[in-house]
Amino acid sequence: MPSVRSMSRFALSALGVTQSVLGFTHSSLIRQESSASATCSNPQLSCQNSSAVTDTCCFNSPGGALLQTQFWDTNPATGPDDSWTIHGLWPDNCDGTYEANCDDRRAYTNITDILKTYGRQDLVDYMNTYWTSNSGSAESFWEHEWGKHGTCVSTLDPDCYTSYQPTEEVPAFFNRTVDLFKSLPSYTWLSAAGITPSSSKTYSLSAIQNALADKFDGHAPYVGCRSGQLDELWYFYNIRGSLQTGDFVPTDSLTKSNCPSTGIKYLPKSSGSSPTSTGTSAPGSSPTSSPGGPFSGSGYLNVITGGSQKGCIISSGTWYTSGTCATITATSSGDGFTLKSSKGACGIVSGALTCGSGVHSTIFTADGNSLQYSGGTAFSADSTASGSTQVKVYAGSGHPTGLTIEWQGTSDRPSTDPPISASNRLETLVSVGLVGMVLARIFGL
């Protein structure tokens, strides 16, 4: 699946950080890694507190469940043949919901340069082997992971640093992600239990879960499959203290596996580099795509506004918060892809996203999970969708309510329905009054 990047929109000047980035020296790395972030005395364990904690520089909130996520990509394959790959580090809320893209001002577009400025060429080299994407550049993938997830980690907020300088929180996020990945050698753990890639063997879900739980303090990670093939793992942690210096404590998965109970395929990589040894570090390989998967096959178009998901796109192309998200089919076309719903092809008609039988398909592109039109991810609406009101979505930022549209593959964060936030479920309850149906949907997730 192509993931075309429009690098012009990534200009530093657009984010107002050019001078800050160019002004960094190696000495700022030493300060950041030693004492710049908050000092935490007797911090509480996230998601286990009995009362509200106000110091979010020493207590991750609301994203108190941190997930180190990994991919097993087989075709095309990237990274060593004997390793899983880094997908990211995600701050989920303690109930399994999550926030995303929490601070557009810190959605940096030069992760490689930032890490090099802080003297972390070693980290860049490791990430170029073990944290890459087969649907775009590694740099774009890192930018996506930072912008969507890193900006939602409360302990990385600029207010948590003394004499804060823009971007100084970035090395901490990527360094911690890599360190966690190195401590989670999934390939080795599975192999030790006799679970190895094979074109003919199949495995049970319980065997996979037990093999990993045995090494992860008794806690099985989320095990994800695509078409019955093992392809991702999410290791859940609570944190005592900050992401930068706190203790990561293994915990149970908040998400139920979407794999079948038996007959799971664990295919060998069709192509990739030779096995690589990293000493005591666990080897890794490269994720297929950013979270939610690439724009390929079937998925949903979630609407992100105000830093969190609020509803999704339905079959006509409008924005809706009360009901079931439309299943959208993405098909590769030229340098991008087309979208289609049950109503017909999707395109930009008179400036608005529209799907229907008479619509001429628009060629869209992507920046990670974010839908792009004419090189930009900005979309907007005249108002915020709520209740049973459908709202038309326009390309560009010319309307009062700004938003982005993100792809969620049908196997990403699986549930009985596409995830709509708790607040939107409440709106459904109040505005529609279908109490039984809403409660069934909530408790069925």
C-alpha positions in Angstrom: 0.0 0.0 0.0 1.6 3.2 -1.0 1.9 5.9 1.6 2.8 9.1 -0.3 4.3 11.9 1.8 4.0 15.5 1.0 7.2 16.8 2.5 6.5 20.4 1.8 3.9 20.5 4.5 6.5 19.2 6.9 8.5 22.5 6.7 9.8 23.5 10.1 8.7 27.0 9.7 5.1 25.8 9.6 5.5 24.6 13.1 7.5 27.5 14.3 10.3 25.4 15.7 13.2 26.1 13.2 15.2 28.3 15.4 14.7 26.1 18.4 15.9 23.0 16.6 19.0 24.7 15.1 19.9 26.1 18.5 20.4 22.8 20.2 23.8 21.6 21.3 25.0 18.3 22.8 24.9 19.9 26.3 21.1 20.1 26.2 21.1 16.3 25.8 23.0 15.9 29.0 20.6 18.2 30.8 17.5 16.6 29.4 18.6 13.0 30.3 19.8 13.8 33.7 17.7 16.3 35.6 15.5 18.4 33.2 12.3 16.4 33.7 10.3 16.4 37.0 11.7 14.7 40.0 9.1 12.3 41.4 9.1 11.2 45.1 7.0 8.2 46.0 5.0 8.2 42.7 1.8 6.2 42.4 1.3 3.3 40.0 -0.9 4.5 37.1 -4.4 3.0 36.7 -4.1 1.6 40.3 -4.8 4.9 42.2 -7.8 5.1 44.4 -8.1 8.9 44.3 -7.3 11.6 41.7 -3.6 12.5 41.2 -3.0 16.1 40.2 0.7 15.9 39.4 0.6 14.6 35.9 4.3 15.1 35.5 4.9 12.2 37.8 1.7 10.2 37.0 0.6 9.4 33.5 -2.9 10.5 33.1 -5.3 10.0 31.4 -3.1 7.6 29.4 -2.0 5.5 32.3 -1.7 2.2 30.3 1.4 2.2 28.1 1.5 -0.3 25.3 4.7 -1.3 23.6 3.4 -2.6 20.3 5.2 -4.9 17.8 4.5 -6.2 14.3 5.4 -9.4 12.4 5.5 -8.4 8.7 5.9 -11.2 6.2 5.0 -9.8 2.7 6.7 -7.5 2.1 9.1 -8.2 4.9 11.4 -5.7 6.5 14.1 -6.1 9.1 15.8 -9.3 10.3 14.1 -12.6 9.6 14.3 -13.7 13.3 12.7 -10.7 14.9 9.5 -8.8 15.4 9.5 -5.1 14.9 8.7 -1.9 16.7 5.3 -0.4 16.0 5.2 2.2 18.8 4.5 3.2 22.4 0.9 4.1 23.0 -0.6 5.8 26.0 -4.1 4.2 26.4 -6.6 5.3 29.1 -7.1 2.8 31.9 -10.4 1.6 30.4 -8.9 0.8 27.0 -10.0 3.9 25.2 -7.3 6.3 24.0 -6.6 9.9 23.0 -4.6 10.9 19.9 -2.8 13.8 18.4 -3.0 15.8 21.6 -0.7 18.8 20.7 -0.4 19.9 17.1 2.2 22.5 18.2 4.6 19.6 19.0 3.9 17.4 16.0 7.5 17.7 15.0 8.5 16.7 11.4 12.2 16.2 11.8 12.7 13.3 14.3 15.9 12.2 12.8 17.5 15.6 13.0 16.2 16.1 16.6 17.7 12.8 17.8 21.0 13.6 16.0 21.1 17.0 17.6 20.9 15.3 21.0 23.8 13.1 20.1 21.7 10.0 19.5 23.0 8.7 16.2 23.1 5.3 17.9 19.3 5.5 18.4 18.7 6.5 14.8 20.8 3.7 13.5 18.9 1.1 15.6 15.5 2.6 14.6 16.5 2.4 10.9 16.9 -1.3 11.3 14.1 -2.1 13.8 11.5 0.6 13.5 10.8 1.1 9.8 7.7 0.9 7.6 7.1 -0.8 4.3 4.5 1.7 3.3 6.6 4.9 3.5 9.8 6.3 4.9 11.0 5.5 8.4 11.1 9.2 9.2 7.5 9.7 8.3 6.5 6.7 10.5 8.4 8.1 13.5 6.7 11.5 13.0 3.4 9.8 12.9 4.0 7.8 16.1 5.3 10.8 17.9 2.5 13.2 16.8 -0.3 10.7 17.4 0.9 9.0 20.6 4.0 10.8 22.0 2.2 14.1 22.4 -0.5 12.4 24.6 2.0 11.3 27.3 1.4 13.7 30.2 4.8 13.3 31.7 6.4 14.5 28.5 4.4 17.8 28.6 6.7 20.9 28.3 5.5 22.0 31.7 7.2 19.0 33.2 10.6 20.3 32.2 12.7 23.0 33.8 13.8 25.7 31.3 12.1 23.8 28.6 13.4 23.9 25.1 11.2 22.7 22.2 11.8 19.0 21.2 13.8 18.1 24.3 11.1 15.5 25.3 11.5 13.7 21.9 14.7 11.6 22.8 13.1 10.4 26.0 10.1 9.0 24.1 12.0 7.2 21.4 14.7 6.0 23.8 12.2 4.5 26.2 10.3 2.8 23.3 13.5 1.2 22.0 14.6 0.1 25.5 11.2 -1.6 26.1 11.3 -3.3 22.8 14.8 -4.6 23.6 13.4 -6.1 26.8 10.6 -7.9 24.9 12.3 -10.4 22.5 9.0 -11.9 21.2 10.6 -14.1 18.5 13.0 -15.6 21.1 10.2 -16.2 23.6 8.0 -17.9 21.1 10.8 -20.0 19.7 11.6 -21.2 23.2 8.1 -22.6 23.4 8.4 -24.3 20.0 6.4 -21.6 18.2 8.4 -20.8 15.1 7.5 -19.3 11.7 6.3 -22.0 9.3 4.5 -22.3 6.0 2.7 -25.5 7.2 2.3 -25.5 11.0 -0.5 -23.7 12.9 -0.7 -22.8 16.6 -3.4 -22.3 19.1 -4.1 -18.9 20.7 -3.6 -20.3 24.2 -0.2 -21.7 23.3 1.0 -18.3 22.0 -0.5 -16.4 25.0 1.0 -18.8 27.5 4.5 -18.7 25.9 4.5 -14.9 26.1 2.9 -14.6 29.6 5.5 -17.0 31.0 8.1 -14.4 30.1 6.1 -11.3 30.8 5.5 -11.7 34.5 2.4 -13.8 34.0 0.6 -11.3 31.8 -0.4 -12.3 28.3 -0.1 -9.4 25.8 -2.8 -8.7 23.2 -2.3 -11.1 20.3 -3.4 -9.8 16.9 -4.1 -11.6 13.7 -5.0 -10.6 10.2 -6.9 -13.2 8.2 -5.8 -15.9 10.7 -2.2 -14.9 10.5 -0.3 -13.8 13.6 0.9 -10.2 12.9 1.0 -8.1 16.1 1.5 -8.0 19.8 0.7 -5.3 22.4 2.5 -5.5 25.7 0.6 -3.5 28.4 2.2 -1.7 31.3 1.2 0.5 34.2 3.9 3.1 35.2 5.1 4.1 38.6 6.3 7.6 37.9 7.1 9.3 34.6 7.8 7.8 31.2 11.3 9.2 31.4 12.4 7.7 34.7 9.5 5.6 36.1 9.2 1.8 36.5 7.1 0.0 33.9 5.1 -2.7 35.5 3.6 -5.5 33.3 -0.2 -5.8 33.4 -3.0 -7.6 31.7 -4.1 -6.7 28.2 -7.2 -4.4 28.0 -8.0 -5.6 24.6 -9.4 -9.1 23.6 -7.5 -11.0 20.9 -9.1 -11.1 17.5 -7.3 -14.3 16.6 -9.1 -17.7 16.2 -8.6 -20.1 19.1 -6.9 -22.6 16.8 -5.3 -22.8 13.4 -3.2 -19.6 13.7 -0.6 -19.2 11.0 2.9 -17.8 12.0 4.3 -17.4 8.5 8.1 -16.9 7.8 9.1 -13.6 6.2 9.0 -13.8 2.5 12.0 -11.5 2.2 14.2 -9.5 4.6 17.6 -9.0 5.9 19.6 -11.8 7.5 19.3 -12.4 11.2 21.1 -9.8 13.3 22.6 -10.1 16.7 22.5 -7.2 19.1 24.2 -8.8 22.1 21.9 -8.7 25.1 19.3 -6.6 23.2 16.4 -8.4 21.5 16.5 -8.0 17.8 13.5 -6.4 16.1 12.2 -5.9 12.6 10.0 -3.4 10.9 6.3 -2.6 11.2 4.1 -2.7 8.2 2.4 0.5 8.9 1.4 3.0 11.5 -1.4 2.0 14.0 -4.6 1.1 12.3 -2.8 -0.2 9.3 -2.3 1.3 5.9 -5.2 2.5 3.6 -5.7 -0.9 2.1 -8.6 -3.4 2.2 -11.4 -2.7 4.6 -11.5 -0.2 7.4 -13.1 2.8 9.0 -12.5 6.5 8.8 -12.4 7.9 12.3 -12.7 11.7 12.9 -10.2 13.3 15.2 -10.9 16.8 16.5 -9.8 18.6 19.6 -7.1 16.0 20.3 -9.4 12.9 20.5 -11.6 10.7 18.3 -15.2 11.9 18.0 -17.3 9.7 15.7 -16.5 8.6 12.2 -17.4 8.9 8.5 -20.6 7.0 7.5 -21.5 5.6 4.0 -22.6 8.9 2.5 -19.3 10.6 3.4 -20.7 12.7 6.3 -19.5 12.9 9.9 -21.7 11.1 12.5 -21.3 10.2 16.1 -24.3 8.1 16.9 -24.3 4.7 15.2 -22.1 2.3 13.3 -19.1 3.5 11.3 -19.2 2.7 7.6 -17.0 0.0 6.3 -14.8 1.7 3.7 -12.8 -0.2 1.0 -9.4 1.3 0.1 -7.9 0.3 -3.3 -4.4 1.2 -4.6 -4.5 3.5 -7.6 -1.5 5.2 -9.2 0.4 7.1 -6.5 -2.4 6.8 -4.0 -5.7 5.0 -3.4 -9.4 5.3 -3.9 -12.1 4.9 -1.3 -15.5 3.3 -1.6 -18.5 2.8 0.8 -21.7 0.8 0.4 -23.2 3.9 -1.3 -20.5 4.0 -4.0 -17.2 5.7 -4.8 -15.9 8.5 -2.5 -14.5 11.8 -3.7 -14.3 15.5 -3.1 -17.3 17.0 -4.7 -17.8 20.8 -4.5 -15.1 20.8 -1.8 -16.9 18.2 0.4 -16.2 14.5 1.0 -19.0 12.6 -0.7 -19.7 8.9 -1.4 -22.3 7.8 -3.9 -23.2 6.0 -7.1 -22.6 9.1 -9.2 -19.3 10.2 -7.6 -16.1 10.1 -9.5 -13.3 8.5 -7.4 -10.7 10.9 -6.0 -7.1 9.7 -5.7 -6.2 10.2 -2.0 -2.9 9.8 -0.4 -1.8 9.2 3.3 0.5 10.5 6.0 0.7 7.4 8.2 -2.9 6.8 9.3 -4.1 10.3 8.3 -6.0 10.8 5.1 -4.5 13.3 2.7 -6.1 15.3 -0.1 -3.9 17.5 -2.4 -1.0 16.9 0.0 -2.7 18.0 3.2 -4.3 16.2 6.1 -6.5 19.1 7.1 -10.3 18.7 6.9 -13.0 20.9 8.5 -16.7 21.3 9.1 -19.2 24.0 9.8 -20.0 22.5 13.2 -19.1 19.5 15.5 -21.2 16.4 14.9 -23.3 15.3 17.8 -26.3 13.2 18.6 -28.2 12.2 15.4 -26.9 15.2 13.4 -24.8 14.4 10.3 -22.2 17.0 9.4 -20.7 17.6 6.0 -16.8 17.4 5.9 -14.8 19.7 3.7 -11.2 19.3 2.4 -8.9 21.9 3.8 -9.2 24.2 6.8 -11.7 26.7 5.5 -14.5 25.9 7.9 -14.8 26.6 11.7 -14.3 23.1 13.1 -10.9 21.6 12.2 -10.4 17.9 12.1 -8.3 15.1 10.6 -9.5 11.7 9.3 -7.7 8.6 10.3 -7.8 5.1 9.0 -8.5 2.1 11.2 -8.1 -1.3 9.7 -10.9 -3.7 10.5 -8.4 -5.8 12.6 -6.9 -2.8 14.5 -8.1 -2.5 18.1 -10.8 -5.1 17.3 -14.2 -4.8 18.9 -17.8 -5.7 18.2 -18.2 -2.3 16.7 -15.7 0.4 15.6 -14.6 2.3 18.7 -16.6 5.5 19.4 -15.7 7.4 22.5 -17.7 7.0 25.8 -18.9 10.6 25.5 -20.3 9.8 22.1 -22.1 6.7 23.4 -23.6 8.9 26.1 -24.8 11.4 23.4 -26.5 8.5 21.7 -28.2 7.5 24.9 -29.5 11.0 25.6 -30.4 12.0 22.0 -31.8 8.8 20.7 -33.0 7.1 23.9 -32.2 3.5 22.7 -31.1 2.5 26.2 -31.0 -1.2 25.7 -29.2 -1.1 22.4 -26.6 1.3 23.7 -25.9 -0.6 26.9 -25.6 -3.8 24.9 -23.0 -2.1 22.6 -21.1 -0.7 25.5 -20.8 -3.9 27.4 -20.2 -5.9 24.3 -17.0 -3.9 23.4 
